[in-house]
Amino acid sequence: MAENNLRIVVERNPSESKLSELNIKCWPKWGCSPGKYQLKFDAEETCYLLRGKVKVYPKGSPESVEFGAGDLVVIPKGLSCTWDVSVAVDKYYKFESSSSSSQ
C-alpha cells in the first residue's frame, strides 16, 4: 500500500517571488503533444507548466490529478502513472538528485 504515499502536489499560480527563488527560468524545458503517456519517475520532479493541460492517473489509484498552465507541480519519486495530455505541454522541470544527501 506504499503507493498511497506517492502524492502529486499542485500549487496553483505560485507567486513570482517563489518562481524566481526557485530559479525556474534556468531549468531545462520539456514539451509534449496531446496524447497518453506511461511514465515512471525515478527521481522527484518539480515542474512549472507554461502551457498545457494534463490529467494524471497514478497506477493503482482510483483518483486522478489535474494541472495545467501556471501550476507548480511536485511529482514524487517512484510514481508510475499515465499522463493524459489534452492540451500540448511546455514546462520547466528539475529532478532532485539523490546524490545531494550523501557526504
VMD Tcl script that builds the backbone (N, CA, C; Angstrom):
set m [mol new atoms 309]
animate dup $m
set s [atomselect $m all]
$s set {name element resname resid chain x y z} {
  {N N MET 1 A 0.822 -1.209 0.000}
  {CA C MET 1 A 0.000 0.000 0.000}
  {C C MET 1 A 0.862 1.268 0.000}
  {N N ALA 2 A 2.145 1.117 -0.268}
  {CA C ALA 2 A 3.045 2.275 -0.273}
  {C C ALA 2 A 2.677 3.274 -1.362}
  {N N GLU 3 A 1.975 2.800 -2.391}
  {CA C GLU 3 A 1.579 3.684 -3.498}
  {C C GLU 3 A 0.787 4.888 -2.986}
  {N N ASN 4 A 0.053 4.714 -1.897}
  {CA C ASN 4 A -0.783 5.799 -1.369}
  {C C ASN 4 A 0.042 6.978 -0.864}
  {N N ASN 5 A 1.304 6.735 -0.539}
  {CA C ASN 5 A 2.168 7.820 -0.058}
  {C C ASN 5 A 2.690 8.677 -1.209}
  {N N LEU 6 A 2.517 8.210 -2.431}
  {CA C LEU 6 A 3.051 8.914 -3.591}
  {C C LEU 6 A 2.012 9.910 -4.095}
  {N N ARG 7 A 2.000 11.076 -3.478}
  {CA C ARG 7 A 1.004 12.071 -3.818}
  {C C ARG 7 A 1.613 13.181 -4.653}
  {N N ILE 8 A 0.881 13.576 -5.682}
  {CA C ILE 8 A 1.288 14.701 -6.519}
  {C C ILE 8 A 0.796 15.972 -5.843}
  {N N VAL 9 A 1.691 16.930 -5.667}
  {CA C VAL 9 A 1.335 18.194 -5.024}
  {C C VAL 9 A 1.259 19.281 -6.098}
  {N N VAL 10 A 0.120 19.969 -6.150}
  {CA C VAL 10 A -0.080 21.022 -7.149}
  {C C VAL 10 A -0.279 22.345 -6.434}
  {N N GLU 11 A 0.554 23.324 -6.769}
  {CA C GLU 11 A 0.396 24.686 -6.247}
  {C C GLU 11 A -0.054 25.557 -7.408}
  {N N ARG 12 A -1.270 26.072 -7.298}
  {CA C ARG 12 A -1.845 26.872 -8.381}
  {C C ARG 12 A -1.334 28.308 -8.311}
  {N N ASN 13 A -0.880 28.817 -9.452}
  {CA C ASN 13 A -0.424 30.213 -9.569}
  {C C ASN 13 A 0.511 30.652 -8.442}
  {N N PRO 14 A 1.684 30.007 -8.324}
  {CA C PRO 14 A 2.650 30.444 -7.304}
  {C C PRO 14 A 3.108 31.877 -7.584}
  {N N SER 15 A 3.553 32.558 -6.555}
  {CA C SER 15 A 3.968 33.960 -6.687}
  {C C SER 15 A 5.234 34.067 -7.531}
  {N N GLU 16 A 5.405 35.236 -8.152}
  {CA C GLU 16 A 6.618 35.498 -8.936}
  {C C GLU 16 A 7.859 35.363 -8.065}
  {N N SER 17 A 7.762 35.792 -6.801}
  {CA C SER 17 A 8.936 35.714 -5.915}
  {C C SER 17 A 9.316 34.257 -5.661}
  {N N LYS 18 A 8.322 33.376 -5.541}
  {CA C LYS 18 A 8.630 31.962 -5.336}
  {C C LYS 18 A 9.285 31.377 -6.584}
  {N N LEU 19 A 8.769 31.756 -7.757}
  {CA C LEU 19 A 9.337 31.248 -9.001}
  {C C LEU 19 A 10.779 31.706 -9.184}
  {N N SER 20 A 11.050 32.963 -8.852}
  {CA C SER 20 A 12.422 33.451 -9.016}
  {C C SER 20 A 13.336 32.849 -7.949}
  {N N GLU 21 A 12.803 32.596 -6.761}
  {CA C GLU 21 A 13.577 31.950 -5.690}
  {C C GLU 21 A 14.001 30.543 -6.124}
  {N N LEU 22 A 13.109 29.845 -6.835}
  {CA C LEU 22 A 13.419 28.500 -7.338}
  {C C LEU 22 A 14.316 28.549 -8.578}
  {N N ASN 23 A 14.460 29.760 -9.157}
  {CA C ASN 23 A 15.306 29.952 -10.343}
  {C C ASN 23 A 14.797 29.134 -11.533}
  {N N ILE 24 A 13.493 29.102 -11.671}
  {CA C ILE 24 A 12.832 28.253 -12.665}
  {C C ILE 24 A 13.292 28.520 -14.090}
  {N N LYS 25 A 13.560 29.768 -14.429}
  {CA C LYS 25 A 13.930 30.081 -15.821}
  {C C LYS 25 A 15.280 29.497 -16.219}
  {N N CYS 26 A 16.035 28.986 -15.251}
  {CA C CYS 26 A 17.313 28.332 -15.558}
  {C C CYS 26 A 17.155 26.815 -15.688}
  {N N TRP 27 A 15.969 26.298 -15.400}
  {CA C TRP 27 A 15.738 24.861 -15.513}
  {C C TRP 27 A 15.594 24.469 -16.982}
  {N N PRO 28 A 15.850 23.191 -17.296}
  {CA C PRO 28 A 15.605 22.736 -18.672}
  {C C PRO 28 A 14.116 22.794 -18.995}
  {N N LYS 29 A 13.808 22.826 -20.298}
  {CA C LYS 29 A 12.408 22.830 -20.741}
  {C C LYS 29 A 12.086 21.503 -21.416}
  {N N TRP 30 A 10.818 21.142 -21.335}
  {CA C TRP 30 A 10.343 19.908 -21.968}
  {C C TRP 30 A 8.934 20.157 -22.454}
  {N N GLY 31 A 8.572 19.523 -23.527}
  {CA C GLY 31 A 7.213 19.659 -24.031}
  {C C GLY 31 A 6.745 18.374 -24.671}
  {N N CYS 32 A 5.434 18.250 -24.802}
  {CA C CYS 32 A 4.871 17.097 -25.496}
  {C C CYS 32 A 3.543 17.497 -26.123}
  {N N SER 33 A 3.154 16.738 -27.117}
  {CA C SER 33 A 1.880 16.996 -27.779}
  {C C SER 33 A 0.778 16.197 -27.072}
  {N N PRO 34 A -0.479 16.515 -27.375}
  {CA C PRO 34 A -1.575 15.779 -26.741}
  {C C PRO 34 A -1.458 14.276 -26.993}
  {N N GLY 35 A -1.862 13.494 -25.999}
  {CA C GLY 35 A -1.802 12.038 -26.103}
  {C C GLY 35 A -1.706 11.430 -24.721}
  {N N LYS 36 A -1.548 10.117 -24.673}
  {CA C LYS 36 A -1.411 9.411 -23.395}
  {C C LYS 36 A -0.005 8.857 -23.289}
  {N N TYR 37 A 0.601 9.069 -22.121}
  {CA C TYR 37 A 1.983 8.660 -21.897}
  {C C TYR 37 A 2.085 7.873 -20.597}
  {N N GLN 38 A 2.756 6.717 -20.652}
  {CA C GLN 38 A 3.034 5.932 -19.447}
  {C C GLN 38 A 4.380 6.423 -18.912}
  {N N LEU 39 A 4.398 6.895 -17.667}
  {CA C LEU 39 A 5.628 7.449 -17.104}
  {C C LEU 39 A 5.932 6.828 -15.750}
  {N N LYS 40 A 7.238 6.676 -15.474}
  {CA C LYS 40 A 7.698 6.237 -14.157}
  {C C LYS 40 A 8.750 7.228 -13.717}
  {N N PHE 41 A 8.584 7.767 -12.520}
  {CA C PHE 41 A 9.501 8.786 -12.014}
  {C C PHE 41 A 10.534 8.145 -11.092}
  {N N ASP 42 A 11.794 8.108 -11.565}
  {CA C ASP 42 A 12.874 7.517 -10.783}
  {C C ASP 42 A 13.495 8.526 -9.828}
  {N N ALA 43 A 13.071 9.778 -9.937}
  {CA C ALA 43 A 13.513 10.836 -9.020}
  {C C ALA 43 A 12.340 11.791 -8.857}
  {N N GLU 44 A 12.330 12.507 -7.741}
  {CA C GLU 44 A 11.279 13.504 -7.554}
  {C C GLU 44 A 11.445 14.603 -8.602}
  {N N GLU 45 A 10.342 14.986 -9.221}
  {CA C GLU 45 A 10.388 16.060 -10.216}
  {C C GLU 45 A 9.541 17.229 -9.755}
  {N N THR 46 A 10.101 18.429 -9.882}
  {CA C THR 46 A 9.341 19.656 -9.688}
  {C C THR 46 A 9.235 20.294 -11.068}
  {N N CYS 47 A 8.036 20.685 -11.455}
  {CA C CYS 47 A 7.883 21.311 -12.767}
  {C C CYS 47 A 6.898 22.472 -12.691}
  {N N TYR 48 A 7.080 23.399 -13.621}
  {CA C TYR 48 A 6.205 24.567 -13.730}
  {C C TYR 48 A 5.688 24.618 -15.151}
  {N N LEU 49 A 4.369 24.518 -15.311}
  {CA C LEU 49 A 3.782 24.472 -16.644}
  {C C LEU 49 A 3.566 25.866 -17.210}
  {N N LEU 50 A 4.169 26.121 -18.366}
  {CA C LEU 50 A 3.982 27.377 -19.079}
  {C C LEU 50 A 2.682 27.322 -19.865}
  {N N ARG 51 A 2.390 26.143 -20.403}
  {CA C ARG 51 A 1.117 25.938 -21.097}
  {C C ARG 51 A 0.788 24.460 -21.058}
  {N N GLY 52 A -0.474 24.166 -21.315}
  {CA C GLY 52 A -0.892 22.777 -21.377}
  {C C GLY 52 A -1.953 22.434 -20.344}
  {N N LYS 53 A -2.474 21.220 -20.478}
  {CA C LYS 53 A -3.458 20.691 -19.542}
  {C C LYS 53 A -3.251 19.183 -19.472}
  {N N VAL 54 A -3.113 18.683 -18.237}
  {CA C VAL 54 A -2.783 17.275 -18.021}
  {C C VAL 54 A -3.694 16.691 -16.953}
  {N N LYS 55 A -4.107 15.446 -17.168}
  {CA C LYS 55 A -4.782 14.686 -16.121}
  {C C LYS 55 A -3.898 13.469 -15.883}
  {N N VAL 56 A -3.466 13.282 -14.636}
  {CA C VAL 56 A -2.557 12.192 -14.303}
  {C C VAL 56 A -3.318 11.120 -13.530}
  {N N TYR 57 A -3.137 9.877 -13.966}
  {CA C TYR 57 A -3.759 8.727 -13.304}
  {C C TYR 57 A -2.659 7.887 -12.662}
  {N N PRO 58 A -2.435 8.053 -11.333}
  {CA C PRO 58 A -1.416 7.235 -10.669}
  {C C PRO 58 A -1.807 5.760 -10.713}
  {N N LYS 59 A -0.822 4.909 -10.957}
  {CA C LYS 59 A -1.066 3.473 -11.043}
  {C C LYS 59 A -1.611 2.960 -9.710}
  {N N GLY 60 A -2.653 2.179 -9.783}
  {CA C GLY 60 A -3.224 1.581 -8.576}
  {C C GLY 60 A -4.088 2.513 -7.761}
  {N N SER 61 A -4.378 3.698 -8.269}
  {CA C SER 61 A -5.219 4.653 -7.547}
  {C C SER 61 A -6.462 4.956 -8.363}
  {N N PRO 62 A -7.626 5.037 -7.701}
  {CA C PRO 62 A -8.853 5.379 -8.429}
  {C C PRO 62 A -8.943 6.876 -8.728}
  {N N GLU 63 A -8.090 7.668 -8.085}
  {CA C GLU 63 A -8.155 9.121 -8.229}
  {C C GLU 63 A -7.231 9.606 -9.342}
  {N N SER 64 A -7.576 10.771 -9.899}
  {CA C SER 64 A -6.698 11.416 -10.873}
  {C C SER 64 A -6.373 12.815 -10.356}
  {N N VAL 65 A -5.290 13.387 -10.885}
  {CA C VAL 65 A -4.860 14.724 -10.503}
  {C C VAL 65 A -4.772 15.546 -11.773}
  {N N GLU 66 A -5.380 16.744 -11.756}
  {CA C GLU 66 A -5.334 17.619 -12.933}
  {C C GLU 66 A -4.482 18.833 -12.641}
  {N N PHE 67 A -3.715 19.257 -13.643}
  {CA C PHE 67 A -2.982 20.514 -13.539}
  {C C PHE 67 A -2.748 21.060 -14.926}
  {N N GLY 68 A -2.351 22.332 -14.971}
  {CA C GLY 68 A -2.168 22.977 -16.267}
  {C C GLY 68 A -1.311 24.219 -16.167}
  {N N ALA 69 A -1.424 25.072 -17.183}
  {CA C ALA 69 A -0.604 26.276 -17.273}
  {C C ALA 69 A -0.681 27.085 -15.985}
  {N N GLY 70 A 0.495 27.517 -15.501}
  {CA C GLY 70 A 0.555 28.333 -14.290}
  {C C GLY 70 A 0.680 27.538 -13.005}
  {N N ASP 71 A 0.681 26.198 -13.108}
  {CA C ASP 71 A 0.776 25.369 -11.900}
  {C C ASP 71 A 2.210 24.904 -11.662}
  {N N LEU 72 A 2.584 24.904 -10.382}
  {CA C LEU 72 A 3.859 24.354 -9.926}
  {C C LEU 72 A 3.537 22.988 -9.338}
  {N N VAL 73 A 4.170 21.947 -9.850}
  {CA C VAL 73 A 3.789 20.577 -9.506}
  {C C VAL 73 A 5.002 19.810 -9.000}
  {N N VAL 74 A 4.811 19.044 -7.916}
  {CA C VAL 74 A 5.855 18.162 -7.403}
  {C C VAL 74 A 5.354 16.729 -7.561}
  {N N ILE 75 A 6.115 15.932 -8.304}
  {CA C ILE 75 A 5.767 14.539 -8.564}
  {C C ILE 75 A 6.753 13.668 -7.783}
  {N N PRO 76 A 6.239 12.792 -6.927}
  {CA C PRO 76 A 7.135 12.031 -6.045}
  {C C PRO 76 A 7.945 10.960 -6.764}
  {N N LYS 77 A 9.128 10.683 -6.223}
  {CA C LYS 77 A 9.981 9.611 -6.726}
  {C C LYS 77 A 9.237 8.290 -6.565}
  {N N GLY 78 A 9.337 7.446 -7.590}
  {CA C GLY 78 A 8.737 6.123 -7.516}
  {C C GLY 78 A 7.331 6.032 -8.084}
  {N N LEU 79 A 6.763 7.156 -8.504}
  {CA C LEU 79 A 5.392 7.147 -9.018}
  {C C LEU 79 A 5.349 6.593 -10.444}
  {N N SER 80 A 4.464 5.638 -10.656}
  {CA C SER 80 A 4.143 5.167 -12.007}
  {C C SER 80 A 2.758 5.704 -12.320}
  {N N CYS 81 A 2.600 6.264 -13.510}
  {CA C CYS 81 A 1.324 6.893 -13.820}
  {C C CYS 81 A 1.121 7.013 -15.318}
  {N N THR 82 A -0.095 7.387 -15.686}
  {CA C THR 82 A -0.426 7.702 -17.074}
  {C C THR 82 A -0.748 9.176 -17.150}
  {N N TRP 83 A -0.076 9.883 -18.046}
  {CA C TRP 83 A -0.392 11.300 -18.309}
  {C C TRP 83 A -1.332 11.338 -19.491}
  {N N ASP 84 A -2.509 11.908 -19.295}
  {CA C ASP 84 A -3.460 12.132 -20.378}
  {C C ASP 84 A -3.394 13.627 -20.695}
  {N N VAL 85 A -2.654 13.965 -21.755}
  {CA C VAL 85 A -2.402 15.362 -22.115}
  {C C VAL 85 A -3.459 15.809 -23.119}
  {N N SER 86 A -4.337 16.746 -22.696}
  {CA C SER 86 A -5.396 17.216 -23.594}
  {C C SER 86 A -4.979 18.470 -24.359}
  {N N VAL 87 A -4.068 19.264 -23.780}
  {CA C VAL 87 A -3.527 20.451 -24.441}
  {C C VAL 87 A -2.003 20.339 -24.364}
  {N N ALA 88 A -1.316 20.528 -25.507}
  {CA C ALA 88 A 0.141 20.370 -25.571}
  {C C ALA 88 A 0.834 21.073 -24.399}
  {N N VAL 89 A 1.831 20.399 -23.845}
  {CA C VAL 89 A 2.530 20.882 -22.649}
  {C C VAL 89 A 3.880 21.491 -23.004}
  {N N ASP 90 A 4.181 22.624 -22.370}
  {CA C ASP 90 A 5.525 23.199 -22.319}
  {C C ASP 90 A 5.788 23.443 -20.851}
  {N N LYS 91 A 6.911 22.951 -20.345}
  {CA C LYS 91 A 7.181 23.130 -18.917}
  {C C LYS 91 A 8.676 23.259 -18.656}
  {N N TYR 92 A 8.969 23.915 -17.524}
  {CA C TYR 92 A 10.310 23.878 -16.942}
  {C C TYR 92 A 10.290 22.733 -15.955}
  {N N TYR 93 A 11.412 22.028 -15.811}
  {CA C TYR 93 A 11.428 20.923 -14.858}
  {C C TYR 93 A 12.792 20.779 -14.204}
  {N N LYS 94 A 12.774 20.113 -13.052}
  {CA C LYS 94 A 14.013 19.855 -12.327}
  {C C LYS 94 A 13.834 18.552 -11.572}
  {N N PHE 95 A 14.828 17.675 -11.651}
  {CA C PHE 95 A 14.815 16.434 -10.872}
  {C C PHE 95 A 15.674 16.618 -9.644}
  {N N GLU 96 A 15.191 16.088 -8.521}
  {CA C GLU 96 A 16.019 16.085 -7.314}
  {C C GLU 96 A 17.079 15.018 -7.509}
  {N N SER 97 A 18.320 15.358 -7.284}
  {CA C SER 97 A 19.369 14.344 -7.426}
  {C C SER 97 A 19.523 13.644 -6.086}
  {N N SER 98 A 19.528 12.325 -6.116}
  {CA C SER 98 A 19.617 11.560 -4.876}
  {C C SER 98 A 21.005 11.695 -4.249}
  {N N SER 99 A 21.982 12.149 -5.043}
  {CA C SER 99 A 23.354 12.264 -4.531}
  {C C SER 99 A 23.511 13.454 -3.590}
  {N N SER 100 A 22.550 14.372 -3.594}
  {CA C SER 100 A 22.686 15.573 -2.766}
  {C C SER 100 A 22.648 15.242 -1.268}
  {N N SER 101 A 22.121 14.058 -0.891}
  {CA C SER 101 A 22.024 13.718 0.523}
  {C C SER 101 A 23.270 12.972 1.011}
  {N N SER 102 A 24.170 12.594 0.094}
  {CA C SER 102 A 25.368 11.859 0.534}
  {C C SER 102 A 26.467 12.846 0.902}
  {N N GLN 103 A 27.388 12.367 1.725}
  {CA C GLN 103 A 28.549 13.115 2.264}
  {C C GLN 103 A 28.112 14.055 3.331}
}
mol reanalyze $m
mol bondsrecalc $m
mol representation Tube
mol addrep $m
